Amino acid sequence: MEAIAENANIGIRNSAQNLIIPSSSSITTSPSNHRKTRVFSHLDTQDISPSARIICELLSHSSSQDIESALSCTGIILTPDLVQDVLKLLYNSPSSAVDFFRWAGRTQKLPAHAWNLMVDILGKNDRFEQMWDAIRSMKEDGSLSLTTFASVFCSYCGAGRYDEAIMSFDVMNMYGVEQDVVAVNSLLSAICHEENQTIKALEFFNRIKESIHPDGDSFAILLEGWEKERNVLEAKKTFGEMVARFEWSPQHILAYESFLLTLIHEAHANEALKFLRVMKGENCLPSLKFFSNALDILVKHNDSTHAVLLWDIMMGIGLMPNLIMYNAMIGLLCNNNDVDNALRFFDEMVFHGAFPDSLTYNMIFECLIENKKVHEVEIFFHEMIRNEWPPTHLNCAAAITMLLEGDEPEIAIEIWNYMVENGISPLEVSANALLVGLRKLCRLSDVRRFAEDMLDRRILIHEVTMQRLKNAFYKEGRSMRDKYDSLERRWKTSQM
């Protein structure tokens, strides 16, 4: 291999220099890029061979003038894998990568994957002039491939230099690399990977599609770009062109899913469901992952109506939702106070192999409480404890409050006793809710009994609760007043 030039440009400077590359004015590397601080990722990497670590240590502590002699003195025998391992650690130190690569190239013929890594390192560090020198050397060596140009596309697009990425595609054939649909897709993917650039990818796509016929992946890349940008109008155009060109086909399902998710993201769920029904008729069935993603979006939109319809389509094509999906659906229904559907989903989930957990039970329990379903709360509470999924302390407190307001003190007391006996803590909120609720029902004997027990257990009774109890006890005459005063003395002592 020829020596790397004094300015660290990699390459054989001969007739290959005459090959067309993007204009020199656009690829000149700024001086600031050449003065980047050397940062060595081997310090943060655990899985690294001793030889690679030694080489990186030398590179981090040696100047460019001394590095070759320092490396030669190690006695390390370079292998293709070792060269690759070292280069992968030098992405943040392109100057060191050049030094190491030059030294390695003097000891052996470097394989194509090493050259591709070097091209990628230079491109990712905006050293585009050096990158093209490396590409010219690779052409002379016969090791250029689409992988090389895929790296070039990504580097230019990552730097926001999309026109140069497209120009690089345009000169591929002059470097002996075929401009085929795989190359087209590689460039489309690199452009669409960047934020809000799908329109630029579409411009390239429209220019090239008559000479290089796109495939399903070409459309899938564009549709993923429109999905990321939430561009419904362009997604519809691209999707329509795809179906017109290829008709319906199960092999394009990923592209269809991107299109449907774009619609759902932008509150076009009704339209998405229509397409889903058409797809079902064409035997183009989406994956469970699609339905999971679509459901997540509908949950964020709080759209239970379309979520139920989507769910029914999913079940109709034989896909079995998992516990996470059931919990998302039940949570959405509960959030919309759709108790009947929430219970329906809860009842059917075990038949599909998804067994409810604490979250499932507590979401429904909370929904029943909020909708003041007194009888259902009692039944569901017993089912929860029977299946060993106890309510949370906050749900217990809410249930106690609701049941006492609904004149069902015995069930409220049962929940309180369950909390105490089974260590459902903290108890403070429920304790105060129980005392206040029993006070409203004028069950002052129960109030005094529970308050005494709470003080024994060192459960905090709020000052506002005590004031309410005082008002109720004092209204009942001297005897009850004395009982309150005794209780209050104990309470004040507990506050010290």
C-alpha positions as CSV (number, residue, x, y, z in Angstrom):
1,M,0.0,0.0,0.0
2,E,1.2,3.5,-0.8
3,A,2.3,5.7,2.1
4,I,-0.3,8.1,3.4
5,A,0.6,11.7,2.4
6,E,2.3,14.0,4.8
7,N,-1.0,15.9,5.4
8,A,-2.5,12.6,6.5
9,N,-4.6,12.2,3.4
10,I,-5.2,8.5,2.7
11,G,-4.7,7.4,-0.8
12,I,-2.7,6.8,-3.9
13,R,-2.4,10.0,-5.8
14,N,-2.3,9.0,-9.4
15,S,-4.7,8.8,-12.3
16,A,-7.5,8.0,-10.0
17,Q,-7.3,11.7,-9.0
18,N,-9.1,12.5,-12.2
19,L,-12.3,10.7,-11.2
20,I,-15.3,12.9,-10.7
21,I,-16.2,13.6,-7.1
22,P,-18.5,16.3,-5.6
23,S,-17.1,19.7,-6.2
24,S,-13.9,20.6,-4.2
25,S,-15.5,23.7,-2.8
26,S,-18.2,21.7,-1.1
27,I,-15.9,19.0,0.3
28,T,-13.0,21.0,1.7
29,T,-12.6,20.2,5.3
30,S,-12.6,23.1,7.7
31,P,-9.5,23.5,9.8
32,S,-11.5,23.2,13.0
33,N,-12.4,19.6,12.0
34,H,-8.7,18.7,11.9
35,R,-8.1,20.1,15.4
36,K,-10.6,17.9,17.2
37,T,-9.5,16.7,20.6
38,R,-8.5,13.1,20.7
39,V,-11.0,11.1,22.7
40,F,-10.4,7.4,23.2
41,S,-13.5,5.2,23.8
42,H,-11.3,2.2,24.9
43,L,-11.3,3.8,28.4
44,D,-15.1,3.2,28.7
45,T,-15.1,-0.2,26.9
46,Q,-15.1,-3.3,29.0
47,D,-15.0,-5.9,26.2
48,I,-11.7,-5.2,24.6
49,S,-8.7,-7.4,23.8
50,P,-5.4,-6.7,25.6
51,S,-3.7,-6.0,22.3
52,A,-6.3,-3.4,21.2
53,R,-6.1,-1.7,24.6
54,I,-2.3,-1.5,24.4
55,I,-2.5,0.0,20.9
56,C,-5.1,2.6,22.0
57,E,-3.0,3.5,25.0
58,L,-0.1,4.2,22.7
59,L,-2.2,6.2,20.3
60,S,-3.5,8.3,23.2
61,H,0.0,9.2,24.6
62,S,2.1,9.4,21.4
63,S,2.5,12.2,18.9
64,S,1.9,11.5,15.2
65,Q,5.7,11.7,14.6
66,D,6.5,9.0,17.2
67,I,3.5,6.7,16.8
68,E,4.8,4.4,14.1
69,S,8.0,3.5,16.0
70,A,6.0,3.1,19.2
71,L,3.5,0.8,17.6
72,S,6.3,-1.2,15.9
73,C,8.0,-1.7,19.3
74,T,5.0,-3.4,20.8
75,G,5.7,-6.7,18.9
76,I,1.9,-7.1,18.5
77,I,1.0,-9.2,15.5
78,L,-1.8,-7.5,13.6
79,T,-4.7,-9.6,12.4
80,P,-7.7,-8.3,10.4
81,D,-9.9,-8.7,13.5
82,L,-7.5,-6.7,15.6
83,V,-7.3,-3.9,13.0
84,Q,-11.1,-3.8,13.0
85,D,-11.4,-3.8,16.8
86,V,-9.0,-0.9,17.1
87,L,-10.6,1.2,14.4
88,K,-14.0,0.8,16.0
89,L,-12.6,2.5,19.1
90,L,-11.2,5.5,17.2
91,Y,-14.4,7.1,15.9
92,N,-13.8,10.1,18.2
93,S,-10.1,10.4,17.3
94,P,-9.8,10.4,13.5
95,S,-6.2,11.6,13.5
96,S,-5.2,8.6,15.6
97,A,-7.2,6.4,13.3
98,V,-5.2,7.7,10.3
99,D,-1.9,7.1,12.1
100,F,-2.9,3.6,13.0
101,F,-4.3,2.8,9.6
102,R,-1.2,4.0,7.9
103,W,1.0,1.9,10.1
104,A,-1.2,-1.2,9.7
105,G,-1.2,-0.8,5.9
106,R,2.6,-0.9,5.8
107,T,2.6,-4.3,7.5
108,Q,-0.1,-6.0,5.4
109,K,-2.7,-5.7,2.8
110,L,-5.8,-4.4,4.6
111,P,-9.1,-6.0,3.9
112,A,-12.2,-4.2,2.5
113,H,-13.9,-4.0,5.9
114,A,-11.0,-2.1,7.4
115,W,-11.0,0.4,4.5
116,N,-14.8,0.8,5.0
117,L,-14.3,1.5,8.6
118,M,-11.7,4.1,7.8
119,V,-14.0,5.7,5.3
120,D,-16.8,5.8,7.9
121,I,-14.6,7.3,10.6
122,L,-13.4,10.1,8.2
123,G,-16.9,10.8,7.0
124,K,-18.5,10.8,10.5
125,N,-15.8,13.4,11.5
126,D,-16.6,15.6,8.4
127,R,-13.2,14.9,6.8
128,F,-14.7,14.5,3.4
129,E,-11.6,15.3,1.4
130,Q,-9.6,12.5,3.2
131,M,-12.7,10.3,2.8
132,W,-12.6,10.6,-1.0
133,D,-8.8,10.0,-1.0
134,A,-9.5,6.7,0.8
135,I,-12.3,5.9,-1.7
136,R,-9.9,6.5,-4.7
137,S,-7.4,4.1,-3.0
138,M,-10.1,1.5,-2.6
139,K,-10.9,1.7,-6.3
140,E,-7.3,1.1,-7.2
141,D,-7.3,-1.8,-4.8
142,G,-10.6,-3.2,-6.1
143,S,-12.2,-3.2,-2.7
144,L,-15.0,-0.6,-3.3
145,S,-18.6,-1.8,-2.7
146,L,-22.0,-0.5,-1.9
147,T,-21.2,-0.7,1.8
148,T,-18.6,2.1,1.2
149,F,-21.1,4.3,-0.5
150,A,-23.7,3.6,2.1
151,S,-21.3,5.0,4.6
152,V,-20.7,8.1,2.5
153,F,-24.4,8.7,2.2
154,C,-24.9,8.5,6.0
155,S,-21.9,10.8,6.7
156,Y,-23.0,13.5,4.3
157,C,-26.7,13.3,5.5
158,G,-25.6,13.4,9.1
159,A,-23.7,16.6,8.3
160,G,-26.8,18.0,6.6
161,R,-25.1,17.9,3.2
162,Y,-27.8,16.1,1.3
163,D,-26.9,17.4,-2.2
164,E,-23.4,16.0,-1.8
165,A,-24.9,12.6,-0.7
166,I,-27.0,12.6,-3.9
167,M,-24.0,13.6,-6.0
168,S,-22.1,10.7,-4.5
169,F,-24.8,8.4,-5.7
170,D,-24.5,10.0,-9.2
171,V,-20.8,9.1,-9.5
172,M,-21.0,5.6,-8.1
173,N,-20.8,3.9,-11.5
174,M,-17.6,5.8,-12.3
175,Y,-16.1,4.0,-9.3
176,G,-17.3,0.7,-10.5
177,V,-20.2,0.3,-8.0
178,E,-23.6,-0.4,-9.6
179,Q,-26.4,2.2,-9.2
180,D,-29.2,-0.3,-8.4
181,V,-32.3,-0.3,-6.3
182,V,-30.4,-1.4,-3.2
183,A,-28.1,1.7,-3.6
184,V,-31.2,3.9,-4.1
185,N,-32.7,2.5,-0.9
186,S,-29.5,3.0,0.9
187,L,-29.5,6.7,0.0
188,L,-33.2,7.1,0.7
189,S,-32.7,5.6,4.2
190,A,-29.8,7.9,5.0
191,I,-31.8,11.0,4.0
192,C,-35.0,9.9,5.8
193,H,-33.0,9.0,9.0
194,E,-32.5,12.8,9.5
195,E,-35.2,15.0,10.9
196,N,-37.7,16.5,8.4
197,Q,-35.9,15.5,5.2
198,T,-38.3,13.0,3.7
199,I,-39.3,15.6,1.1
200,K,-35.7,15.7,-0.1
201,A,-35.7,11.9,-0.3
202,L,-38.9,12.1,-2.3
203,E,-37.3,14.5,-4.8
204,F,-34.4,12.1,-5.4
205,F,-36.9,9.2,-5.6
206,N,-39.0,11.0,-8.2
207,R,-35.9,11.8,-10.3
208,I,-34.5,8.3,-10.3
209,K,-37.6,6.0,-10.3
210,E,-38.0,5.8,-14.1
211,S,-34.4,4.7,-14.7
212,I,-34.0,2.5,-11.6
213,H,-37.3,0.9,-10.7
214,P,-38.1,1.1,-7.0
215,D,-39.1,-1.9,-5.0
216,G,-41.3,-2.3,-1.9
217,D,-38.5,-1.3,0.4
218,S,-38.2,2.1,-1.4
219,F,-41.8,2.9,-0.6
220,A,-41.5,1.5,2.9
221,I,-38.5,3.9,3.6
222,L,-40.5,6.9,2.4
223,L,-43.6,5.9,4.4
224,E,-41.5,5.5,7.5
225,G,-40.2,9.0,6.9
226,W,-43.7,10.4,6.5
227,E,-44.7,8.5,9.7
228,K,-41.9,10.1,11.6
229,E,-42.9,13.5,10.3
230,R,-46.6,12.9,10.7
231,N,-47.2,14.0,7.1
232,V,-50.6,12.4,6.2
233,L,-51.0,14.1,2.8
234,E,-47.6,12.9,1.5
235,A,-48.1,9.5,3.1
236,K,-51.4,9.1,1.2
237,K,-49.7,10.0,-2.1
238,T,-46.8,7.6,-1.5
239,F,-49.1,4.8,-0.4
240,G,-51.4,5.3,-3.3
241,E,-48.5,5.1,-5.8
242,M,-47.2,2.0,-4.1
243,V,-50.5,0.1,-4.3
244,A,-50.9,1.2,-7.9
245,R,-47.5,-0.1,-8.8
246,F,-47.4,-3.4,-6.9
247,E,-51.1,-3.9,-5.9
248,W,-51.7,-5.5,-2.5
249,S,-49.1,-7.9,-1.2
250,P,-48.3,-9.4,2.2
251,Q,-44.6,-8.8,1.6
252,H,-45.2,-5.0,1.9
253,I,-46.9,-5.2,5.2
254,L,-44.3,-3.1,7.0
255,A,-44.9,-0.2,4.6
256,Y,-48.7,-0.5,5.1
257,E,-48.2,-0.5,8.9
258,S,-46.2,2.8,8.7
259,F,-48.9,4.3,6.6
260,L,-51.7,3.2,9.1
261,L,-49.7,4.5,12.0
262,T,-49.3,7.9,10.3
263,L,-53.1,8.1,10.0
264,I,-53.7,7.1,13.6
265,H,-51.0,9.5,14.9
266,E,-52.8,12.4,13.2
267,A,-56.3,11.5,14.5
268,H,-57.3,9.8,11.2
269,A,-58.1,6.5,13.0
270,N,-61.5,6.1,11.2
271,E,-59.7,6.1,7.8
272,A,-57.0,3.8,9.2
273,L,-59.7,1.3,10.2
274,K,-61.2,1.4,6.7
275,F,-57.8,0.5,5.2
276,L,-57.4,-2.2,7.8
277,R,-60.6,-3.9,6.7
278,V,-59.5,-3.7,3.1
279,M,-56.1,-5.2,4.0
280,K,-57.9,-8.0,5.8
281,G,-59.8,-8.8,2.7
282,E,-56.5,-8.8,0.7
283,N,-54.9,-11.2,3.2
284,C,-52.4,-8.5,4.2
285,L,-52.6,-8.9,7.9
286,P,-50.6,-6.6,10.2
287,S,-48.5,-7.9,13.0
288,L,-49.2,-7.9,16.7
289,K,-46.5,-5.2,17.1
290,F,-48.5,-2.9,14.8
291,F,-51.6,-3.3,16.9
292,S,-49.6,-2.7,20.1
293,N,-48.1,0.5,18.7
294,A,-51.5,1.7,17.3
295,L,-53.1,1.0,20.7
296,D,-50.4,3.1,22.4
297,I,-51.2,6.0,20.2
298,L,-55.0,5.7,20.8
299,V,-54.4,5.6,24.5
300,K,-52.4,8.8,24.3
301,H,-55.3,10.3,22.3
302,N,-57.7,9.0,24.9
303,D,-59.7,7.5,22.0
304,S,-61.5,4.5,23.5
305,T,-64.0,4.3,20.6
306,H,-61.5,3.6,17.9
307,A,-59.4,1.5,20.3
308,V,-62.3,-1.0,20.8
309,L,-62.9,-1.1,17.0
310,L,-59.1,-1.7,16.4
311,W,-59.1,-4.4,19.1
312,D,-62.0,-6.2,17.4
313,I,-60.2,-6.3,14.1
314,M,-57.1,-7.7,15.8
315,M,-59.1,-10.4,17.5
316,G,-60.9,-11.1,14.2
317,I,-57.6,-12.0,12.5
318,G,-56.6,-14.4,15.3
319,L,-53.9,-12.3,17.1
320,M,-53.7,-12.8,20.8
321,P,-53.0,-9.7,22.8
322,N,-50.6,-9.8,25.8
323,L,-51.1,-8.6,29.3
324,I,-49.5,-5.2,28.5
325,M,-52.0,-4.6,25.8
326,Y,-54.9,-5.7,27.9
327,N,-53.8,-3.3,30.7
328,A,-53.5,-0.5,28.2
329,M,-57.0,-1.2,26.9
330,I,-58.6,-1.6,30.3
331,G,-56.8,1.6,31.5
332,L,-58.2,3.5,28.6
333,L,-61.7,2.3,29.1
334,C,-61.5,3.1,32.8
335,N,-60.2,6.5,32.1
336,N,-63.3,7.0,30.0
337,N,-65.6,5.6,32.7
338,D,-66.6,2.7,30.4
339,V,-67.1,0.3,33.3
340,D,-69.0,-2.3,31.3
341,N,-66.4,-2.7,28.5
342,A,-63.6,-2.7,31.1
343,L,-65.2,-5.6,32.9
344,R,-65.8,-7.4,29.6
345,F,-62.1,-7.1,28.7
346,F,-61.2,-8.2,32.2
347,D,-63.4,-11.3,32.0
348,E,-62.1,-12.4,28.6
349,M,-58.4,-11.9,29.1
350,V,-57.7,-15.2,30.9
351,F,-59.2,-17.1,27.9
352,H,-56.5,-15.6,25.7
353,G,-53.7,-16.5,28.0
354,A,-53.3,-13.0,29.6
355,F,-53.7,-13.2,33.4
356,P,-54.6,-10.0,35.2
357,D,-52.0,-8.5,37.6
358,S,-52.1,-5.9,40.4
359,L,-52.4,-3.1,37.9
360,T,-55.3,-4.7,36.1
361,Y,-57.3,-5.3,39.3
362,N,-56.6,-1.9,40.8
363,M,-57.5,0.0,37.6
364,I,-60.9,-1.6,37.5
365,F,-61.4,-1.3,41.3
366,E,-60.6,2.4,41.0
367,C,-63.0,2.8,38.1
368,L,-65.8,1.1,40.1
369,I,-65.1,3.4,43.0
370,E,-65.2,6.6,40.9
371,N,-68.4,5.5,39.3
372,K,-69.9,4.7,42.8
373,K,-70.7,1.1,41.9
374,V,-71.3,0.2,45.5
375,H,-72.4,-3.4,45.0
376,E,-69.7,-4.1,42.3
377,V,-67.0,-2.6,44.6
378,E,-67.9,-5.1,47.3
379,I,-67.9,-8.1,44.9
380,F,-64.6,-7.0,43.2
381,F,-62.9,-6.4,46.5
382,H,-63.6,-10.0,47.5
383,E,-62.3,-11.2,44.1
384,M,-59.1,-9.2,44.5
385,I,-58.2,-10.6,47.9
386,R,-59.3,-14.1,46.9
387,N,-56.8,-14.0,44.0
388,E,-54.2,-12.4,46.2
389,W,-54.0,-9.1,44.4
390,P,-54.8,-6.6,47.2
391,P,-56.0,-3.0,46.5
392,T,-53.5,-0.2,46.9
393,H,-53.7,1.9,50.0
394,L,-55.1,4.8,48.0
395,N,-57.8,2.7,46.4
396,C,-58.7,1.4,49.9
397,A,-59.0,4.9,51.2
398,A,-61.2,5.9,48.2
399,A,-63.3,2.8,48.6
400,I,-63.9,3.5,52.3
401,T,-64.9,7.1,51.6
402,M,-67.3,6.0,48.8
403,L,-68.9,3.2,50.7
404,L,-69.5,5.3,53.8
405,E,-71.0,8.0,51.6
406,G,-73.2,5.2,50.0
407,D,-74.3,4.1,53.5
408,E,-72.4,0.8,53.4
409,P,-70.3,1.1,56.5
410,E,-69.9,-2.6,57.1
411,I,-68.0,-3.1,53.8
412,A,-65.9,0.0,54.5
413,I,-65.0,-1.5,57.9
414,E,-64.2,-4.8,56.3
415,I,-61.7,-3.1,53.9
416,W,-60.2,-1.3,56.9
417,N,-59.8,-4.5,58.9
418,Y,-58.2,-6.2,55.8
419,M,-55.7,-3.4,55.5
420,V,-54.7,-3.6,59.2
421,E,-54.5,-7.4,59.2
422,N,-52.5,-7.7,56.0
423,G,-50.2,-4.7,56.3
424,I,-51.6,-2.6,53.5
425,S,-49.7,0.6,54.3
426,P,-49.6,3.5,54.8
427,L,-52.8,3.5,56.8
428,E,-53.1,7.2,57.5
429,V,-55.4,8.2,54.6
430,S,-57.8,5.3,55.1
431,A,-57.8,5.8,58.9
432,N,-58.9,9.4,58.6
433,A,-61.4,8.5,55.9
434,L,-63.0,5.8,58.1
435,L,-63.3,8.1,61.1
436,V,-64.8,11.0,59.1
437,G,-67.2,8.7,57.3
438,L,-68.4,7.0,60.4
439,R,-68.9,10.3,62.1
440,K,-71.2,11.4,59.3
441,L,-73.3,8.3,59.9
442,C,-73.4,9.2,63.6
443,R,-71.7,5.9,64.5
444,L,-69.8,7.6,67.3
445,S,-69.2,4.4,69.3
446,D,-67.4,2.9,66.3
447,V,-65.5,6.1,65.8
448,R,-64.2,6.0,69.4
449,R,-63.3,2.3,69.2
450,F,-61.4,2.7,65.9
451,A,-59.7,5.9,67.0
452,E,-58.5,4.3,70.2
453,D,-57.1,1.4,68.1
454,M,-55.5,3.8,65.7
455,L,-53.7,5.6,68.5
456,D,-52.5,2.3,69.8
457,R,-51.0,1.5,66.4
458,R,-49.5,5.0,66.2
459,I,-51.5,5.9,63.2
460,L,-51.6,9.7,62.6
461,I,-55.1,11.2,63.1
462,H,-55.3,14.6,61.4
463,E,-56.1,17.7,63.5
464,V,-58.9,18.5,61.1
465,T,-60.4,15.0,61.6
466,M,-60.3,15.5,65.4
467,Q,-62.1,18.9,65.1
468,R,-64.8,17.2,63.1
469,L,-65.1,14.4,65.7
470,K,-65.3,17.0,68.5
471,N,-68.2,18.8,66.9
472,A,-70.1,15.5,66.5
473,F,-69.4,14.3,70.0
474,Y,-70.2,17.6,71.7
475,K,-73.6,17.7,70.0
476,E,-74.5,14.4,71.7
477,G,-74.4,15.7,75.3
478,R,-72.2,15.4,78.4
479,S,-71.4,11.7,78.3
480,M,-70.2,11.7,74.7
481,R,-68.3,15.0,75.3
482,D,-66.4,13.3,78.1
483,K,-65.5,10.4,75.9
484,Y,-64.2,12.8,73.2
485,D,-62.1,14.7,75.8
486,S,-60.5,11.5,76.9
487,L,-59.8,10.6,73.3
488,E,-58.4,14.0,72.7
489,R,-56.0,13.8,75.6
490,R,-54.6,10.5,74.2
491,W,-54.3,12.1,70.8
492,K,-52.4,15.2,72.1
493,T,-50.1,12.8,74.0
494,S,-49.4,10.9,70.7
495,Q,-48.5,14.2,69.0
496,M,-45.6,14.9,71.4
